[in-house]
Amino acid sequence: MKRKSKSRLSGILWVVILIFLSIVITFPNWISIFYPEPHRDIVFNAAYDNHIDPYLVFAIIRVESKFQPTAESPVGARGLMQIMPETAQWIASQQGIEEFDAADLHEPEVNIQFGCWYIANLSQEFNDNLPLVIAAYNAGRGQVGEWLQSGEWDGSLEGVKDIPFVETKQYIENVMQNYEAYRAIYTRDK
């Protein structure tokens, strides 16, 4: 009786080990369910055109809209990357787009192209300092400039706790966590 019990236990242990190994080996494949790449071609093309990391774009989209193209915030930000109509109008003018309608922000291609251009523009202004770029995407470049000038925040990831806006602190942390997850999943062997 003990021998049957031991062999059954040994068989169960082997099944558990095999399941564990299959999960570990296929980790990036199943975890990607939680970190999808919707509109992948649009994101990659717009990100590469603007010299930014597409996985940063996916991280921002995941935090901003949870991949809902029709998302609209209480303050009026629209689409996948939650762009304010005024910001979009400015982006359109900077790109020489004369016929722009804020309703176009619900179109993934327009929203992602504008969002990527804006991230690149912020990256240029803030010397590719990722926490500053992410903070400016959330709170606005003027606000971030004030924090830097007043010494409230030094622009570092370690100093995020010094940002006076709780929403922006949490936003930077969320985007960075998502960005790190995307990079870990999709650039593992690259």
PyRosetta script that sets phi, psi and omega in degrees:
from pyrosetta import init, pose_from_sequence

init()
pose = pose_from_sequence("MKRKSKSRLSGILWVVILIFLSIVITFPNWISIFYPEPHRDIVFNAAYDNHIDPYLVFAIIRVESKFQPTAESPVGARGLMQIMPETAQWIASQQGIEEFDAADLHEPEVNIQFGCWYIANLSQEFNDNLPLVIAAYNAGRGQVGEWLQSGEWDGSLEGVKDIPFVETKQYIENVMQNYEAYRAIYTRDK")
pose.set_psi(1, -44.0)
pose.set_omega(1, 179.9)
pose.set_phi(2, -64.8)
pose.set_psi(2, -36.7)
pose.set_omega(2, -179.1)
pose.set_phi(3, -64.3)
pose.set_psi(3, -42.7)
pose.set_omega(3, 177.2)
pose.set_phi(4, -63.0)
pose.set_psi(4, -41.9)
pose.set_omega(4, -179.5)
pose.set_phi(5, -63.5)
pose.set_psi(5, -42.1)
pose.set_omega(5, 179.3)
pose.set_phi(6, -66.0)
pose.set_psi(6, -42.7)
pose.set_omega(6, -178.5)
pose.set_phi(7, -69.6)
pose.set_psi(7, -35.1)
pose.set_omega(7, 176.7)
pose.set_phi(8, -65.6)
pose.set_psi(8, -43.6)
pose.set_omega(8, 178.0)
pose.set_phi(9, -62.7)
pose.set_psi(9, -40.8)
pose.set_omega(9, 178.2)
pose.set_phi(10, -64.0)
pose.set_psi(10, -40.7)
pose.set_omega(10, 177.8)
pose.set_phi(11, -63.9)
pose.set_psi(11, -42.4)
pose.set_omega(11, 178.1)
pose.set_phi(12, -64.3)
pose.set_psi(12, -41.7)
pose.set_omega(12, 179.1)
pose.set_phi(13, -60.9)
pose.set_psi(13, -42.5)
pose.set_omega(13, 178.2)
pose.set_phi(14, -64.0)
pose.set_psi(14, -38.7)
pose.set_omega(14, 178.2)
pose.set_phi(15, -63.4)
pose.set_psi(15, -44.7)
pose.set_omega(15, 178.6)
pose.set_phi(16, -61.7)
pose.set_psi(16, -43.0)
pose.set_omega(16, 179.2)
pose.set_phi(17, -63.2)
pose.set_psi(17, -44.2)
pose.set_omega(17, 179.5)
pose.set_phi(18, -63.8)
pose.set_psi(18, -41.2)
pose.set_omega(18, 177.6)
pose.set_phi(19, -63.4)
pose.set_psi(19, -46.0)
pose.set_omega(19, 179.4)
pose.set_phi(20, -58.8)
pose.set_psi(20, -46.7)
pose.set_omega(20, -179.9)
pose.set_phi(21, -63.7)
pose.set_psi(21, -39.5)
pose.set_omega(21, 179.8)
pose.set_phi(22, -66.7)
pose.set_psi(22, -33.9)
pose.set_omega(22, 176.6)
pose.set_phi(23, -68.1)
pose.set_psi(23, -46.3)
pose.set_omega(23, -179.0)
pose.set_phi(24, -63.6)
pose.set_psi(24, -43.8)
pose.set_omega(24, -177.6)
pose.set_phi(25, -67.3)
pose.set_psi(25, -37.9)
pose.set_omega(25, -177.8)
pose.set_phi(26, -98.6)
pose.set_psi(26, 15.5)
pose.set_omega(26, -175.9)
pose.set_phi(27, -44.5)
pose.set_psi(27, -55.4)
pose.set_omega(27, -177.2)
pose.set_phi(28, -61.3)
pose.set_psi(28, -30.9)
pose.set_omega(28, -178.0)
pose.set_phi(29, -68.5)
pose.set_psi(29, -47.4)
pose.set_omega(29, -176.8)
pose.set_phi(30, -82.2)
pose.set_psi(30, -28.5)
pose.set_omega(30, 179.9)
pose.set_phi(31, -70.5)
pose.set_psi(31, -21.4)
pose.set_omega(31, -179.5)
pose.set_phi(32, -65.3)
pose.set_psi(32, -16.2)
pose.set_omega(32, 174.1)
pose.set_phi(33, -58.9)
pose.set_psi(33, -37.5)
pose.set_omega(33, -178.5)
pose.set_phi(34, -85.0)
pose.set_psi(34, -17.4)
pose.set_omega(34, 179.8)
pose.set_phi(35, -128.9)
pose.set_psi(35, 71.5)
pose.set_omega(35, -175.7)
pose.set_phi(36, -75.8)
pose.set_psi(36, 171.8)
pose.set_omega(36, 178.6)
pose.set_phi(37, -124.9)
pose.set_psi(37, 61.4)
pose.set_omega(37, 178.9)
pose.set_phi(38, -66.7)
pose.set_psi(38, 149.4)
pose.set_omega(38, -179.1)
pose.set_phi(39, 57.3)
pose.set_psi(39, 37.2)
pose.set_omega(39, -174.1)
pose.set_phi(40, -53.4)
pose.set_psi(40, -46.8)
pose.set_omega(40, -178.1)
pose.set_phi(41, -63.5)
pose.set_psi(41, -42.7)
pose.set_omega(41, 179.4)
pose.set_phi(42, -63.3)
pose.set_psi(42, -46.2)
pose.set_omega(42, -179.1)
pose.set_phi(43, -61.5)
pose.set_psi(43, -50.0)
pose.set_omega(43, -177.9)
pose.set_phi(44, -62.8)
pose.set_psi(44, -44.3)
pose.set_omega(44, 180.0)
pose.set_phi(45, -62.7)
pose.set_psi(45, -47.8)
pose.set_omega(45, -178.7)
pose.set_phi(46, -66.9)
pose.set_psi(46, -38.9)
pose.set_omega(46, 179.2)
pose.set_phi(47, -65.6)
pose.set_psi(47, -46.3)
pose.set_omega(47, -179.9)
pose.set_phi(48, -66.2)
pose.set_psi(48, -39.2)
pose.set_omega(48, 177.4)
pose.set_phi(49, -60.1)
pose.set_psi(49, -29.9)
pose.set_omega(49, -177.3)
pose.set_phi(50, -104.8)
pose.set_psi(50, 6.4)
pose.set_omega(50, 176.7)
pose.set_phi(51, 58.8)
pose.set_psi(51, 45.7)
pose.set_omega(51, 175.4)
pose.set_phi(52, -127.4)
pose.set_psi(52, 163.5)
pose.set_omega(52, -177.9)
pose.set_phi(53, -77.6)
pose.set_psi(53, 122.4)
pose.set_omega(53, 179.7)
pose.set_phi(54, -61.4)
pose.set_psi(54, -26.4)
pose.set_omega(54, -179.9)
pose.set_phi(55, -73.2)
pose.set_psi(55, -25.1)
pose.set_omega(55, 170.6)
pose.set_phi(56, -66.4)
pose.set_psi(56, -40.3)
pose.set_omega(56, 178.9)
pose.set_phi(57, -63.0)
pose.set_psi(57, -46.6)
pose.set_omega(57, 177.5)
pose.set_phi(58, -60.0)
pose.set_psi(58, -40.2)
pose.set_omega(58, 179.6)
pose.set_phi(59, -62.5)
pose.set_psi(59, -44.1)
pose.set_omega(59, 179.6)
pose.set_phi(60, -65.7)
pose.set_psi(60, -43.9)
pose.set_omega(60, 178.7)
pose.set_phi(61, -60.8)
pose.set_psi(61, -43.2)
pose.set_omega(61, -178.8)
pose.set_phi(62, -61.3)
pose.set_psi(62, -42.1)
pose.set_omega(62, -179.7)
pose.set_phi(63, -73.8)
pose.set_psi(63, -43.4)
pose.set_omega(63, -174.1)
pose.set_phi(64, -70.3)
pose.set_psi(64, -48.2)
pose.set_omega(64, -169.9)
pose.set_phi(65, -131.7)
pose.set_psi(65, -2.0)
pose.set_omega(65, -174.4)
pose.set_phi(66, 52.4)
pose.set_psi(66, 36.9)
pose.set_omega(66, 174.0)
pose.set_phi(67, 69.8)
pose.set_psi(67, 24.4)
pose.set_omega(67, 178.5)
pose.set_phi(68, -98.9)
pose.set_psi(68, 106.9)
pose.set_omega(68, -176.9)
pose.set_phi(69, -62.0)
pose.set_psi(69, -25.1)
pose.set_omega(69, -178.1)
pose.set_phi(70, -93.4)
pose.set_psi(70, 7.8)
pose.set_omega(70, -178.7)
pose.set_phi(71, -59.4)
pose.set_psi(71, 142.8)
pose.set_omega(71, 175.8)
pose.set_phi(72, -145.1)
pose.set_psi(72, 128.0)
pose.set_omega(72, -177.4)
pose.set_phi(73, -82.5)
pose.set_psi(73, 164.3)
pose.set_omega(73, 177.9)
pose.set_phi(74, -59.0)
pose.set_psi(74, -27.3)
pose.set_omega(74, 179.9)
pose.set_phi(75, -92.1)
pose.set_psi(75, -1.1)
pose.set_omega(75, 173.4)
pose.set_phi(76, 106.6)
pose.set_psi(76, 0.6)
pose.set_omega(76, 176.7)
pose.set_phi(77, -65.0)
pose.set_psi(77, 143.2)
pose.set_omega(77, -170.8)
pose.set_phi(78, -129.5)
pose.set_psi(78, 151.0)
pose.set_omega(78, 169.9)
pose.set_phi(79, 79.7)
pose.set_psi(79, -171.3)
pose.set_omega(79, -174.9)
pose.set_phi(80, -56.4)
pose.set_psi(80, -42.6)
pose.set_omega(80, -175.9)
pose.set_phi(81, -101.6)
pose.set_psi(81, 9.7)
pose.set_omega(81, 175.3)
pose.set_phi(82, 48.9)
pose.set_psi(82, 66.1)
pose.set_omega(82, -179.4)
pose.set_phi(83, -97.7)
pose.set_psi(83, 132.8)
pose.set_omega(83, 176.8)
pose.set_phi(84, -70.4)
pose.set_psi(84, 140.9)
pose.set_omega(84, 179.7)
pose.set_phi(85, -55.3)
pose.set_psi(85, -37.3)
pose.set_omega(85, 179.2)
pose.set_phi(86, -65.5)
pose.set_psi(86, -42.0)
pose.set_omega(86, 177.7)
pose.set_phi(87, -64.3)
pose.set_psi(87, -42.4)
pose.set_omega(87, 179.6)
pose.set_phi(88, -63.2)
pose.set_psi(88, -39.0)
pose.set_omega(88, 178.5)
pose.set_phi(89, -63.2)
pose.set_psi(89, -40.7)
pose.set_omega(89, 177.8)
pose.set_phi(90, -65.2)
pose.set_psi(90, -44.2)
pose.set_omega(90, 178.3)
pose.set_phi(91, -60.2)
pose.set_psi(91, -45.3)
pose.set_omega(91, 179.6)
pose.set_phi(92, -58.7)
pose.set_psi(92, -43.7)
pose.set_omega(92, -179.9)
pose.set_phi(93, -66.6)
pose.set_psi(93, -37.2)
pose.set_omega(93, 178.2)
pose.set_phi(94, -65.1)
pose.set_psi(94, -29.7)
pose.set_omega(94, -179.4)
pose.set_phi(95, -94.3)
pose.set_psi(95, 2.5)
pose.set_omega(95, 179.1)
pose.set_phi(96, 74.2)
pose.set_psi(96, 23.9)
pose.set_omega(96, 178.1)
pose.set_phi(97, -90.3)
pose.set_psi(97, 113.6)
pose.set_omega(97, -175.7)
pose.set_phi(98, -86.7)
pose.set_psi(98, -39.9)
pose.set_omega(98, -177.4)
pose.set_phi(99, -96.8)
pose.set_psi(99, 86.0)
pose.set_omega(99, 179.2)
pose.set_phi(100, -121.1)
pose.set_psi(100, 134.9)
pose.set_omega(100, 177.6)
pose.set_phi(101, -121.6)
pose.set_psi(101, 131.6)
pose.set_omega(101, -178.4)
pose.set_phi(102, -57.4)
pose.set_psi(102, -26.0)
pose.set_omega(102, 177.8)
pose.set_phi(103, -62.7)
pose.set_psi(103, -24.0)
pose.set_omega(103, 178.7)
pose.set_phi(104, -65.2)
pose.set_psi(104, -16.3)
pose.set_omega(104, 179.7)
pose.set_phi(105, -66.0)
pose.set_psi(105, -15.6)
pose.set_omega(105, 176.4)
pose.set_phi(106, -85.1)
pose.set_psi(106, -5.7)
pose.set_omega(106, 175.3)
pose.set_phi(107, -85.2)
pose.set_psi(107, 119.4)
pose.set_omega(107, -177.1)
pose.set_phi(108, -51.0)
pose.set_psi(108, -43.3)
pose.set_omega(108, -176.8)
pose.set_phi(109, -62.7)
pose.set_psi(109, -44.9)
pose.set_omega(109, -179.9)
pose.set_phi(110, -66.7)
pose.set_psi(110, -47.8)
pose.set_omega(110, -176.6)
pose.set_phi(111, -61.0)
pose.set_psi(111, -46.1)
pose.set_omega(111, -178.2)
pose.set_phi(112, -68.8)
pose.set_psi(112, -40.9)
pose.set_omega(112, 178.1)
pose.set_phi(113, -62.4)
pose.set_psi(113, -44.4)
pose.set_omega(113, 179.2)
pose.set_phi(114, -65.9)
pose.set_psi(114, -43.7)
pose.set_omega(114, -180.0)
pose.set_phi(115, -61.7)
pose.set_psi(115, -42.2)
pose.set_omega(115, 179.0)
pose.set_phi(116, -66.6)
pose.set_psi(116, -41.9)
pose.set_omega(116, 177.7)
pose.set_phi(117, -60.8)
pose.set_psi(117, -41.9)
pose.set_omega(117, -178.8)
pose.set_phi(118, -65.5)
pose.set_psi(118, -42.7)
pose.set_omega(118, 177.1)
pose.set_phi(119, -61.0)
pose.set_psi(119, -43.3)
pose.set_omega(119, 178.9)
pose.set_phi(120, -62.8)
pose.set_psi(120, -40.3)
pose.set_omega(120, 179.4)
pose.set_phi(121, -64.3)
pose.set_psi(121, -43.6)
pose.set_omega(121, 177.0)
pose.set_phi(122, -66.1)
pose.set_psi(122, -37.6)
pose.set_omega(122, 178.6)
pose.set_phi(123, -61.9)
pose.set_psi(123, -40.5)
pose.set_omega(123, 178.4)
pose.set_phi(124, -65.2)
pose.set_psi(124, -44.7)
pose.set_omega(124, -179.4)
pose.set_phi(125, -64.2)
pose.set_psi(125, -39.8)
pose.set_omega(125, -175.0)
pose.set_phi(126, -103.6)
pose.set_psi(126, 24.8)
pose.set_omega(126, 173.8)
pose.set_phi(127, 51.6)
pose.set_psi(127, 42.6)
pose.set_omega(127, 177.8)
pose.set_phi(128, 60.1)
pose.set_psi(128, 20.3)
pose.set_omega(128, 176.6)
pose.set_phi(129, -77.7)
pose.set_psi(129, 104.4)
pose.set_omega(129, -171.7)
pose.set_phi(130, -57.9)
pose.set_psi(130, -46.5)
pose.set_omega(130, 178.0)
pose.set_phi(131, -59.7)
pose.set_psi(131, -38.2)
pose.set_omega(131, 178.1)
pose.set_phi(132, -66.4)
pose.set_psi(132, -42.8)
pose.set_omega(132, 179.8)
pose.set_phi(133, -61.8)
pose.set_psi(133, -46.5)
pose.set_omega(133, -179.0)
pose.set_phi(134, -65.1)
pose.set_psi(134, -42.4)
pose.set_omega(134, 178.2)
pose.set_phi(135, -61.8)
pose.set_psi(135, -43.3)
pose.set_omega(135, -179.5)
pose.set_phi(136, -67.2)
pose.set_psi(136, -34.4)
pose.set_omega(136, 177.0)
pose.set_phi(137, -62.2)
pose.set_psi(137, -34.9)
pose.set_omega(137, -177.8)
pose.set_phi(138, -87.4)
pose.set_psi(138, -51.2)
pose.set_omega(138, -171.3)
pose.set_phi(139, -99.3)
pose.set_psi(139, -14.0)
pose.set_omega(139, -177.8)
pose.set_phi(140, 102.8)
pose.set_psi(140, 144.5)
pose.set_omega(140, -177.5)
pose.set_phi(141, -64.0)
pose.set_psi(141, -36.8)
pose.set_omega(141, 179.9)
pose.set_phi(142, -63.0)
pose.set_psi(142, -43.6)
pose.set_omega(142, 179.9)
pose.set_phi(143, -64.1)
pose.set_psi(143, -43.8)
pose.set_omega(143, 179.5)
pose.set_phi(144, -63.6)
pose.set_psi(144, -40.9)
pose.set_omega(144, 176.9)
pose.set_phi(145, -59.1)
pose.set_psi(145, -40.3)
pose.set_omega(145, 177.5)
pose.set_phi(146, -63.9)
pose.set_psi(146, -42.7)
pose.set_omega(146, 180.0)
pose.set_phi(147, -62.3)
pose.set_psi(147, -40.1)
pose.set_omega(147, 179.6)
pose.set_phi(148, -68.4)
pose.set_psi(148, -44.7)
pose.set_omega(148, -177.3)
pose.set_phi(149, -66.0)
pose.set_psi(149, -38.9)
pose.set_omega(149, -179.2)
pose.set_phi(150, -79.2)
pose.set_psi(150, -13.1)
pose.set_omega(150, -178.3)
pose.set_phi(151, 82.8)
pose.set_psi(151, 9.6)
pose.set_omega(151, 178.5)
pose.set_phi(152, -65.4)
pose.set_psi(152, -31.6)
pose.set_omega(152, -179.8)
pose.set_phi(153, -141.9)
pose.set_psi(153, 139.5)
pose.set_omega(153, -178.9)
pose.set_phi(154, -92.2)
pose.set_psi(154, 0.3)
pose.set_omega(154, 178.0)
pose.set_phi(155, 86.2)
pose.set_psi(155, 0.7)
pose.set_omega(155, -178.5)
pose.set_phi(156, -90.3)
pose.set_psi(156, 158.9)
pose.set_omega(156, 175.9)
pose.set_phi(157, -66.3)
pose.set_psi(157, -37.1)
pose.set_omega(157, 179.3)
pose.set_phi(158, -65.9)
pose.set_psi(158, -29.3)
pose.set_omega(158, -177.8)
pose.set_phi(159, -90.4)
pose.set_psi(159, 6.7)
pose.set_omega(159, -178.6)
pose.set_phi(160, -54.4)
pose.set_psi(160, -31.2)
pose.set_omega(160, -179.2)
pose.set_phi(161, -61.1)
pose.set_psi(161, -19.4)
pose.set_omega(161, -178.4)
pose.set_phi(162, -85.6)
pose.set_psi(162, -8.6)
pose.set_omega(162, 180.0)
pose.set_phi(163, -65.9)
pose.set_psi(163, 130.0)
pose.set_omega(163, -177.2)
pose.set_phi(164, -73.0)
pose.set_psi(164, -14.8)
pose.set_omega(164, 179.1)
pose.set_phi(165, -97.3)
pose.set_psi(165, 115.0)
pose.set_omega(165, 179.3)
pose.set_phi(166, -58.5)
pose.set_psi(166, -42.2)
pose.set_omega(166, -178.9)
pose.set_phi(167, -58.9)
pose.set_psi(167, -41.7)
pose.set_omega(167, -178.3)
pose.set_phi(168, -70.5)
pose.set_psi(168, -38.4)
pose.set_omega(168, 175.1)
pose.set_phi(169, -56.1)
pose.set_psi(169, -52.5)
pose.set_omega(169, -177.5)
pose.set_phi(170, -64.6)
pose.set_psi(170, -36.8)
pose.set_omega(170, 179.8)
pose.set_phi(171, -62.3)
pose.set_psi(171, -48.0)
pose.set_omega(171, 179.5)
pose.set_phi(172, -60.3)
pose.set_psi(172, -46.3)
pose.set_omega(172, -180.0)
pose.set_phi(173, -60.7)
pose.set_psi(173, -44.6)
pose.set_omega(173, -179.1)
pose.set_phi(174, -65.1)
pose.set_psi(174, -46.1)
pose.set_omega(174, 180.0)
pose.set_phi(175, -63.3)
pose.set_psi(175, -44.4)
pose.set_omega(175, -179.5)
pose.set_phi(176, -62.4)
pose.set_psi(176, -42.1)
pose.set_omega(176, 178.3)
pose.set_phi(177, -62.2)
pose.set_psi(177, -44.3)
pose.set_omega(177, 178.8)
pose.set_phi(178, -66.3)
pose.set_psi(178, -40.7)
pose.set_omega(178, 179.4)
pose.set_phi(179, -61.8)
pose.set_psi(179, -45.9)
pose.set_omega(179, 178.5)
pose.set_phi(180, -62.3)
pose.set_psi(180, -39.2)
pose.set_omega(180, 178.5)
pose.set_phi(181, -65.2)
pose.set_psi(181, -47.3)
pose.set_omega(181, 178.4)
pose.set_phi(182, -58.2)
pose.set_psi(182, -45.6)
pose.set_omega(182, -179.0)
pose.set_phi(183, -65.2)
pose.set_psi(183, -39.1)
pose.set_omega(183, -179.9)
pose.set_phi(184, -66.4)
pose.set_psi(184, -37.9)
pose.set_omega(184, -177.7)
pose.set_phi(185, -76.1)
pose.set_psi(185, -46.9)
pose.set_omega(185, -167.8)
pose.set_phi(186, -99.8)
pose.set_psi(186, -10.8)
pose.set_omega(186, 180.0)
pose.set_phi(187, -118.4)
pose.set_psi(187, 18.6)
pose.set_omega(187, -175.3)
pose.set_phi(188, -54.5)
pose.set_psi(188, -44.9)
pose.set_omega(188, -175.0)
pose.set_phi(189, -107.4)
pose.set_psi(189, 16.9)
pose.set_omega(189, -175.9)
pose.set_phi(190, -104.3)
pose.dump_pdb("model.pdb")
